Amino acid sequence: MSLISQAFAADATAAAAGPSMMGQLVMLGGFVLIFWLLIWRPQSKRAKEHKKLLEGIGKGDEVVTTGGIVGKVVGVADDFVTLQVSDKIDMNFQKSSVAATLPKGTIKAIHN
């Protein structure tokens, strides 16, 4: 009878010790992988796409800013872009504030 109680005591001691070091490392690795797949990778992909968009902006492109202003590009500098938002109104914006390019003719469709 004493052998059985000693075996139960050994099992209880092992269970109270918690997961092994290897199990903890596997769990930590899993968390890092999930973080990378769900947060880091998509954000990096969006940043690359936005950088490519900004490099491709040229005169005549129709764009929308992060503030929702739609205009036609009339000037491009290193860090700034000049948009014609109305017939006689030009506005300067930082290139990074351009959110997207629009198909040609979008401004005419909006104003009509």
Summary of the structure (lengths in Angstrom):
residues: 112
radius of gyration: 29.5
end to end distance: 93.9
largest distance: 98.7
contacts: 249
relative contact order: 0.11
helix: 54%
strand: 26%
